[in-house]
Amino acid sequence: MRGVTGRLMLLDTASLYFRAYFGVPESVKAPDGTPVNAVRGLLDFIDRLVRDHRPSHLVACMDADWRPHWRVELIPSYKAHRVAEERPAGPDEEEVPDTLSPQVPVIEAVLDALGIARVGVARYEADDVIGTFTARAKSPVDIVTGDRDLYQLVDDARGVRVLYPLKGVGTLQLTDEAALREKYGVDGKGYADLALLRGDPSDGLPGVPGIGEKTAAKLLAEYGDLAGIMAAVDDRRSKLTPTQRRRLDEARPYLAVAPKVVRVADDVPLPEVETALPRGPRDPEALEALATRWGLGGSLERLLTTLSA
């Protein structure tokens, strides 16, 4: 993170290559017939991001552990529906389409040969890596993700915004605090409390029964944050309805642990990496071999042209 000037762009890499995989036809293949739609789609996406937003620094943040044990210990249902195989000795295996899994090592090798920083940290998700880079940043930050959980990092005062893909990897929604207040009624700091109250089936978070998004937003507007809401539960003079008071009171065990699960970590032990956007490939020979082996063609050539501009 030393010497970062200009804009830092952080990629939620798995989120983006999943979108590339579903957004680019499987008919895009290597010379041997292996699908490379996620690889080429991600390269095209990075090319467009660099051209349109001109970051000076870029980090591809990775899921070294997509379902950390410390989160599962607190909420056992966390991402449980996405487990393909439980592994006691390491990260559980995630359900991933058969033709996507073989493309992930190719993506990693291509990013490394290009010289684009790639960071994953054991026991942490990419969200946590992004949260820590963001917390340490002294310059504006663009977070590129298809995961709304990262809205909690939006901070106008620090120049932190989220670029959220609306369709495939094409149209991006620029999310700042005004956009969050308009859609959810909260700012970045309030989004995590909104998410844990509302729950999120896609992450296996139950939420508080009967407290949907609109009710959660109203409670946060009235009482400020989760601590304020729980203080209102204990205050018989507060304006909570009897049903709201009962539901929140019954949800205390969940609400005691949910913040640690939902809020992204900001204290991940990041390695020292060179985050500056490369002007040319770090390993031209390796990149040429990858381009030939996997038929990366125009996608890679366009990105190299953009990086050198």
C-alpha angles and dihedrals in degrees: 000000000000115000098012108159128163118021124339115211118201119195122208085213102190091047089053099045090048088055091045090050093054094037099052120059119252086233086084098096145164119251090268092054097258112142113249098171093122092048096049093038091054092048090051090049094050089048091054093045093052093045095047101038105025100212116190091209130034132187126184102212115206138200104243084171116013092189109031115206092228090061093045091051089059097042111015092193091061106131088331093140090061096056114116094178133000115230116194093194098049147354115331116251112255123221104255128167111268093240094048100054095067090051095060096074088048090053090050093048093048093049090049093049090048091052096240108150112251118192131183124156125205114256093016138094124230087254089064092048088051091047092053095046088049093049091051097043119115092186135056115292132211114196113198111201145135089213116096091201088084091063084089088075095057109120121166093193091060096037094247115151137160124235104206120192110230099184121025105300096320120082115042126203111215105219119199130154093279090055091049093049091048095050104030106015093237138089125234095279091051096049096080091054090047091050096049093046093047095040127215121239091194089064097035093248110149099201121195111312111248094014107109129177097278094047091047090052091050092049091050091048089052101041105023103231143356092283090053092049092051090048087054089053088059093044109081089195093062122108096245114129116242089250093051091047092051095046094048091045092051090049094057095110090054094042091051092063104024096083092061091049098045101039114080116239118252098187103065113147097246120197120237105264137167103246099177113121106257119240092203137006119293091216110024095178094051090046092051090050091050092047091053096042095048101030095238092163119152095008092063095038092054092050092048090050091050093048092051094048 
